[in-house]
Amino acid sequence: MPRASCGAFAYGLRPPAARAAAGRHAHLLPLLAVVALLLVPPGRGPDAGGGTLADAASGLLVLWCLVRVARARVRPLTRLAAVVVGLPVVGLCAAAVTAHDPAAALPGLVRHLQVFVLVPAAVVLTLRDRRDLVAVAWALIGLALVQGGVGVVQYATGTGASYRGEDVRAVGTFGPTDVMGMATVVAYGIVAAVGLALGAPARSRARFAALGCAALLAVPLVLSFSRGAWIATLLACAAQLMATGPRRALRAALAAGALAVVLVGGLGVGSAMVQERVASITRVAAAPDRSVTDRYAMWAAAAGMWRDRPLTGVGLKGFPAHRDSHASLALSSGSDTAGAGMGFRRQPLLSPHNMYLLVLGEQGLLGLLALGGGWLALLLCGCRRLPAALRTGREADCALVALGLLGWQLVDFLYADIGGPSTVLTAVVLGVSAWWALAPRDAGAGTAAGSRSRSASGEGAGAAGGGPGVGAGARRSGCGVRSGAGLRSGAGVRSGAGLRSGAGVLSGFGGGPGTVPGAVPPGGRP
């Protein structure tokens, strides 16, 4: 094929936009499958348990990343990323080995490695640039919209989980045994939508779409009656707003207050139930309800386990076995669950509903320092990159989404812990936060310049030195320059990197300055 025809093929004939977009995000399919499969209802009934389809998809995601790393034969993570992501392994292995029953602790070891090490590392390896993180954020929003829509229907039709004798609690497809599942998913969607809206250009379609999604998701979050999710979402969104400026935060607070008045006062969303639930937050110390009393008793039990074995704890999955010997008489035998397609069931209390105390009781001080230290490192490294992202505006949405999700999770861990089908989504969120905090700047910048640096041909060693104008690997396309350098409006590539404006010929390829072998000079004579 003639050289000119090859150039026309490389730069002129581009695939349709939809096909190009699909090709760009093809590597995200295993990750997006994990998010999408959370729409499948988990097993129901007293014998239901074990993994879900989303858990199986997360395992395939990890295997797929291992295959990619093995084939590439390169270091998959930086040293800092490997240390931070792999730090929890120390505490987990120590707690499993020193447990009273190591065989019983083995399933807990696998689960904790999945949630806190393997899946987050796989997410870091899967994401490439800003567009990938934005795609995952919109996937979270889409999942939240579907689950939230199911929850609103459950409240409106009286088919939700039982709450104060009425089947009105919105739980989505997760069922009454995981009442925090839908609340967690919807909260992730709100935080992601607020981050995308604040990072998008003013008056852009992306900003209006994200704000609309956040407003819609506020309804199912309220109807979840989850006080912990309310508090974590409020604090995370407030931190996102404060990061972009106090004036914007004040305007958003006024808008949120007006929305709350319309939802509760005008439309009657939740009405008296919501008002009573909100008021109960201020009575958790003076007049706690049964759920708060049980939580206090389990917190004290976890602290007692740590005092007995301060270094390595009682072992993974050891809280249920040691709970009764450390809990006070105020602890009830379980919580009542019903509704959403299931009959009445007494669900045992198997965790303290506080991730930090759970880690402290089961893994001891060593586990808490390893796991909590990794989370603190993610927060600090992510915050270090925040000012530059807000200043340039190119990665502001990535920063606000990743740090907002991480902040939400760290606050929510004060009132909840891992467990249930939605746990795998926590692993995805930690991976997104780790990518923003730990990805190298040249690979994780997500800017146009960063994208061009991986594909442009005129910025290699040869171009920098004023040589032929193409990089060392630029000739692999067979057209003299690598696909992606582009000939834009006859301007060619930038000066020193290939074709000069209007010249249409390469500089320094052996046919005299400004010519290539076989090229016709402006005079028309070869």
Buried (B, 14 or more C-beta within 10 A) or exposed (E): EEBEEBBBEBBEEEEEEEEEEEEBBEBBEBBBBBBBBBBEBBEEEEEEEEBBBBBBBBBEBBEBBBEBBEEEEEEBBBEEBBEBBBBBBBBBBBBBEBBEEBEBBBEBBBBBBBBBBBBBBBBBBBBBBBBBBBBBBBBBBBBBBBBBBBBBBBBEEEBBBBBEEEBBBBBBBBBBBBBBBBBBBBBBBBBBBBBBBBBBEEEEEBBEBBBEBBBBBBBBBBBBBBBBBBBBBBBBBBBBBEBBEEEBBEEBEEEBEEBBEEBBEEEEBBEEBBEEBBEBEEEBEEEBEEBBBBBBBBBBBBBBBBEEBEEBBBBBBBBEBBBEEBBEEEBBEEBEBBBBBBEEBEBEBBBBBBBBBBBBBBBBBBBBBBBBBBBEBBBEBBBEBBEBBBEEEBBBBBBBBBBBBBBBBBBBBBBBBBBBBBBBBBBBBBBBBBBBBBBEEEBBBBBEEBBBEEEBBBBBEBBEEEBBBBBEEBBEBEBBBBBBBBBEEEEBBBBBBBBBEEBBBBBBBEBEEBBBEEBEEEEEEE
